[in-house]
Amino acid sequence: METEKALIATDAIRAALNEYTTGWANTVARREIDKHIATLQSAVPRHSSEKIQSLSSWMDILFSARKHERYRRAGTSGEAVVKSYALRALNAIRDQIRASAKSDLGNFA
């Protein structure tokens, strides 16, 4: 089921964000996350592509040695701010997947 694959991919991305150190050029983490982003792109409706692209862009910034620094806020590292944006994008994708799955179930009732 595509919904299940997509939800598993969102869980895997969240786990990778928690497992890997962010704020530097971590190609291993990026490769793993990119694999799961590709799963999302193939498993979710096309109207989610903008949210998935946003998530991918936040990953580019988060796993960069310098890009995340421009998001630094008073008392908060740029890395933490960008990670919160990435998680927000991931949550939006997950919510959309769940809403789409509920809608599909309603069509069979």
trRosetta pair geometry for C-beta under 8 A, 3 or more apart (Angstrom, degrees):
i j d omega theta_ij theta_ji phi_ij phi_ji
1 4 4.3 76 77 8 102 109
1 5 6.9 -174 91 -9 53 85
2 5 5.6 -55 -149 37 35 113
2 6 6.2 34 155 -20 68 107
2 43 4.4 174 -169 -157 88 83
2 44 7.4 171 154 -69 111 38
3 6 5.8 -58 -149 37 30 110
3 7 6.3 27 155 -16 66 107
3 43 7.5 169 -70 165 21 109
3 97 6.0 141 -145 177 79 98
3 100 7.2 -166 -103 92 109 100
3 101 4.4 87 -136 -91 152 118
3 104 7.6 -143 -51 36 138 147
4 7 5.8 -55 -146 38 31 109
4 8 6.3 33 155 -19 65 106
5 8 5.8 -56 -149 37 29 112
5 9 6.4 32 151 -22 64 105
5 39 6.0 -131 158 178 102 112
5 43 4.7 -146 91 -114 112 151
6 9 5.5 -52 -150 33 33 114
6 10 6.7 32 152 -19 65 100
6 39 7.0 -179 -99 134 50 92
6 40 5.6 87 -137 -119 85 64
6 43 4.1 -167 -63 112 95 129
6 44 5.1 101 -120 -61 146 93
6 93 8.0 -132 173 154 109 102
6 97 4.9 -166 115 -128 131 141
7 10 5.7 -49 -149 33 35 110
7 11 6.5 36 151 -17 64 103
7 94 6.8 82 -121 -136 72 87
7 97 6.0 180 -68 124 79 146
7 98 7.7 79 -92 -67 116 80
8 11 5.6 -54 -151 37 33 113
8 12 6.3 35 151 -21 66 106
8 39 7.9 -66 83 140 92 150
9 12 5.6 -53 -146 36 32 113
9 13 6.4 35 154 -21 65 102
9 36 4.3 155 -160 -167 87 88
9 37 7.6 155 172 -65 124 22
9 39 4.2 -169 -91 90 140 125
9 40 5.0 -160 112 -56 147 83
9 43 7.0 158 3 35 141 144
10 13 5.7 -50 -148 33 33 111
10 14 6.5 35 153 -18 64 105
10 36 7.8 161 -62 165 24 121
10 40 7.1 88 -61 -90 77 120
10 90 5.8 139 -153 -174 94 94
10 93 6.2 -176 -100 98 122 111
10 94 4.6 134 178 -82 166 101
10 97 7.2 -146 -24 13 141 151
11 14 5.7 -56 -150 37 32 112
11 15 6.3 33 151 -20 66 107
12 15 5.6 -52 -146 36 32 113
12 16 6.3 34 154 -20 65 104
12 32 7.8 -130 157 161 107 98
12 36 4.7 -163 90 -104 119 143
13 16 5.7 -53 -148 35 31 111
13 17 6.5 34 152 -20 64 104
13 33 5.6 78 -127 -136 84 86
13 36 4.9 -165 -60 107 89 145
13 37 7.2 85 -92 -60 130 73
13 55 7.6 7 -180 174 158 133
13 90 5.9 -160 102 -123 129 131
14 17 5.7 -53 -151 34 32 113
14 18 6.6 23 153 -12 64 107
14 87 7.3 74 -117 -122 89 88
14 90 6.2 149 -71 151 88 154
15 18 5.8 -62 -151 41 32 107
15 19 5.9 26 154 -20 69 114
16 19 5.6 -57 -135 40 31 109
16 20 5.8 3 176 3 70 113
16 29 5.9 141 175 -153 108 85
16 32 5.3 179 -117 109 141 123
16 33 5.2 -165 103 -73 155 89
16 36 7.4 -169 -2 10 141 146
17 20 7.1 -58 -122 46 18 89
17 22 7.1 6 -152 -53 70 128
17 33 7.8 76 -57 -97 76 127
17 62 7.9 -23 -126 153 97 158
17 83 6.5 137 -172 -149 118 100
17 86 6.7 176 -112 111 141 131
17 87 6.9 172 130 -75 167 92
17 90 8.0 -115 -16 -28 150 161
19 29 7.9 -180 87 -113 93 105
20 26 5.6 148 176 140 128 161
20 28 7.4 -176 -114 90 133 95
20 29 3.8 103 -161 -98 174 133
21 24 6.9 11 116 31 102 107
21 26 6.8 153 73 -67 72 145
22 26 7.3 -96 -111 12 42 134
22 29 7.7 -140 -90 129 68 165
22 62 4.8 -42 -161 171 126 97
22 63 6.2 -88 -140 -80 77 62
22 68 7.5 102 147 -62 103 166
22 79 5.3 150 105 -163 104 110
22 82 7.7 -155 151 86 139 112
22 83 5.9 147 58 -78 164 115
23 62 7.3 -51 -56 -176 44 59
23 65 7.7 54 153 -130 54 35
23 68 5.8 -96 -115 56 66 149
23 77 7.4 -19 -99 150 136 133
23 78 7.8 121 -117 81 98 88
23 79 3.9 -29 -77 -97 109 137
24 63 7.3 -22 83 -160 35 55
24 64 7.8 -67 -150 118 16 19
24 65 5.2 31 -138 -100 61 70
25 63 6.3 80 -128 155 35 78
25 64 6.3 21 -79 -133 76 34
25 65 5.1 -33 -25 -40 94 93
26 29 4.0 30 118 22 120 116
26 30 6.3 150 93 -17 68 87
26 63 5.1 -98 43 -147 84 108
27 30 5.5 -55 -142 41 35 113
27 31 6.1 41 158 -25 68 104
28 31 5.9 -54 -149 32 27 111
28 32 6.6 23 154 -14 61 108
29 32 5.9 -59 -151 39 31 109
29 33 6.1 24 156 -13 68 110
29 63 5.9 -167 87 -109 117 136
30 33 5.8 -58 -141 43 29 107
30 34 5.9 33 158 -23 66 109
30 59 6.6 131 -123 157 79 112
30 63 5.0 -174 -67 107 104 164
31 34 5.8 -53 -143 36 26 113
31 35 6.7 33 153 -25 60 102
32 35 5.8 -51 -157 26 31 114
32 36 7.0 20 151 -10 62 105
33 36 5.8 -60 -154 40 37 107
33 37 6.2 40 148 -22 70 105
33 59 5.5 -173 124 -140 146 145
33 63 8.0 -177 31 -27 144 146
34 37 5.4 -50 -142 36 35 114
34 38 6.4 41 154 -23 64 101
34 56 7.6 68 -111 -129 73 101
34 59 7.7 174 -66 122 72 154
35 38 5.8 -52 -155 31 29 113
35 39 6.9 33 146 -20 61 102
36 39 5.3 -44 -152 30 40 116
36 40 6.7 44 148 -20 65 99
37 40 5.5 -49 -153 34 37 115
37 41 6.4 40 149 -22 66 103
37 52 6.3 134 -162 -173 89 100
37 55 6.6 -173 -116 102 112 116
37 56 5.4 97 -158 -84 155 99
37 59 7.4 -109 -55 3 143 157
38 41 5.6 -50 -147 33 34 114
38 42 6.6 21 157 -9 64 107
39 42 6.2 -67 -151 43 29 101
39 43 5.8 8 160 -8 68 123
40 43 6.0 -73 -134 46 25 100
40 44 5.6 -5 -177 1 69 119
40 48 7.6 -110 165 124 99 129
40 52 5.3 176 118 -119 123 126
40 55 7.9 0 82 63 164 149
40 93 6.6 -1 -157 179 138 142
41 44 7.3 -54 -113 39 14 91
41 49 6.8 60 -132 -116 83 83
41 52 5.6 154 -80 148 78 160
44 48 4.3 -42 131 55 128 150
44 52 7.2 162 57 -53 134 131
44 93 7.2 -78 -85 -167 172 95
44 96 7.2 65 -165 108 132 110
44 97 5.8 -80 -110 -93 115 93
44 100 7.3 131 -151 36 83 163
45 48 5.5 104 69 -3 71 101
45 96 8.0 -116 44 152 106 111
45 100 5.9 -167 -9 -125 124 151
46 49 5.6 -17 -170 -20 54 117
47 50 7.7 -33 176 14 47 99
47 96 8.0 -143 100 -173 96 136
48 51 5.2 -56 -168 43 67 113
48 52 5.8 67 136 -24 86 104
48 93 6.2 89 -167 -133 119 82
48 96 5.4 156 -101 116 112 146
48 97 7.5 44 -101 -64 158 74
49 52 5.5 -56 -144 39 35 112
49 53 6.2 38 155 -21 68 104
50 53 5.7 -52 -147 36 31 112
50 54 6.5 36 150 -22 62 104
51 54 5.5 -50 -151 33 33 116
51 55 6.6 37 149 -20 64 101
51 89 6.1 168 -173 -166 80 85
51 92 5.4 -137 -146 108 133 115
51 93 5.0 169 129 -78 127 85
51 96 6.7 149 31 6 165 152
52 55 5.6 -48 -151 33 35 114
52 56 6.5 37 150 -19 64 104
52 93 6.3 89 -76 -108 70 133
53 56 5.5 -52 -148 37 34 114
53 57 6.4 37 152 -21 65 103
54 57 5.7 -54 -150 34 31 112
54 58 6.6 31 152 -18 64 103
54 89 4.9 -154 111 -132 108 135
55 58 5.8 -55 -151 35 32 110
55 59 6.6 34 150 -21 64 104
55 86 6.3 87 -145 -150 69 73
55 89 4.3 -178 -80 125 77 129
55 90 5.9 98 -120 -69 126 68
55 93 6.4 -19 -43 -31 143 140
56 59 5.5 -52 -152 32 34 114
56 60 6.7 42 148 -24 64 98
57 60 5.5 -45 -154 26 37 116
57 61 6.8 31 151 -13 65 103
58 61 5.7 -56 -152 39 37 109
58 62 5.9 36 152 -22 70 111
58 82 6.0 166 -163 -178 88 87
58 85 5.3 -159 -123 107 133 102
58 86 3.9 179 130 -86 136 85
58 89 5.9 174 4 16 146 146
59 62 5.6 -54 -137 39 32 111
59 63 6.0 2 171 7 68 110
59 86 6.4 102 -64 -125 62 130
60 63 7.0 -74 -142 51 17 87
60 64 6.5 31 154 -43 58 114
60 67 7.1 -19 128 78 78 167
61 64 5.7 -57 -153 14 29 122
61 67 4.4 -123 -138 120 68 123
61 68 5.3 118 156 -77 85 71
61 71 7.4 70 162 -15 136 134
61 82 5.2 -138 112 -146 116 142
62 68 5.9 70 -111 -80 36 127
62 79 6.9 90 -144 -145 73 69
62 82 4.8 -176 -83 125 82 124
62 83 6.0 101 -125 -77 126 67
62 86 5.8 -14 -43 -41 146 147
64 67 3.7 38 80 19 151 108
64 68 6.1 160 62 -17 93 84
66 69 5.6 -47 -169 11 57 121
67 70 6.8 -48 -177 14 46 106
68 71 5.8 -59 -171 34 57 112
68 77 7.8 31 136 147 115 89
68 78 4.1 143 144 124 75 108
68 79 4.9 61 142 -81 148 56
68 81 7.7 155 -173 60 91 89
68 82 4.6 -95 -132 -1 101 150
69 72 5.8 -9 -170 -28 53 113
69 78 4.6 -176 -113 16 21 159
70 78 6.4 90 45 -130 32 141
71 78 4.1 113 65 -148 78 86
71 81 4.3 -156 143 87 112 131
71 82 5.1 123 60 -53 160 90
71 85 7.8 -95 -153 -6 154 137
72 76 7.1 172 -160 92 55 64
72 77 6.2 -45 -116 -159 86 35
72 78 4.0 -54 -57 -53 69 89
72 81 7.1 -171 -97 6 22 135
73 76 4.4 8 64 56 96 107
73 78 7.9 130 -6 -85 63 54
73 81 5.7 118 -4 -75 109 137
76 80 5.1 -112 -175 77 92 128
76 81 5.7 102 129 -54 120 95
77 80 4.7 98 60 3 84 99
77 81 7.2 -150 96 -3 47 85
78 81 5.6 -55 -149 38 36 112
78 82 6.1 31 157 -15 70 108
79 82 6.1 -59 -145 40 26 106
79 83 6.1 28 155 -21 63 109
80 83 5.6 -53 -143 36 29 113
80 84 6.5 31 155 -20 63 103
81 84 5.9 -56 -155 33 30 110
81 85 6.7 28 149 -16 64 104
82 85 5.5 -52 -150 36 37 113
82 86 6.3 39 151 -21 67 103
83 86 5.6 -51 -147 36 33 113
83 87 6.3 32 154 -17 65 105
84 87 5.8 -53 -145 39 32 110
84 88 6.3 37 152 -23 63 105
85 88 5.5 -52 -148 34 31 114
85 89 6.5 32 153 -18 64 103
86 89 5.7 -53 -151 36 32 110
86 90 6.3 33 150 -19 65 107
87 90 5.4 -51 -144 38 35 115
87 91 6.2 38 154 -21 66 103
88 91 5.7 -51 -147 35 30 112
88 92 6.5 33 152 -21 62 104
89 92 5.7 -52 -150 33 32 113
89 93 6.6 34 151 -19 64 103
90 93 5.7 -53 -151 34 33 112
90 94 6.3 32 151 -18 65 107
91 94 5.6 -54 -145 39 33 113
91 95 6.2 36 155 -21 66 105
92 95 5.7 -52 -146 36 30 112
92 96 6.4 30 154 -19 63 107
93 96 5.8 -58 -151 37 30 110
93 97 6.4 33 151 -22 65 104
94 97 5.7 -51 -148 32 32 113
94 98 6.5 29 154 -16 64 105
95 98 5.8 -56 -149 38 31 110
95 99 6.2 30 154 -19 66 108
96 99 5.7 -52 -142 38 32 111
96 100 6.2 34 156 -20 64 107
97 100 5.8 -58 -150 37 27 111
97 101 6.4 28 152 -20 64 107
98 101 5.6 -55 -148 35 32 112
98 102 6.4 31 154 -18 65 104
99 102 5.8 -53 -148 36 32 110
99 103 6.3 34 151 -21 64 106
100 103 5.6 -53 -149 36 32 114
100 104 6.4 34 152 -20 64 104
101 104 5.6 -52 -149 34 32 112
101 105 6.5 33 151 -19 64 103
102 105 5.6 -53 -150 35 34 112
102 106 6.4 39 150 -23 64 104
103 106 5.6 -52 -152 31 32 116
103 107 7.0 39 149 -26 61 99
104 107 5.7 -49 -159 23 36 116
104 108 7.5 26 149 -13 62 102
105 108 6.0 -62 -162 34 40 107
105 109 7.0 51 144 -38 68 99
106 109 5.5 -41 -152 10 42 119
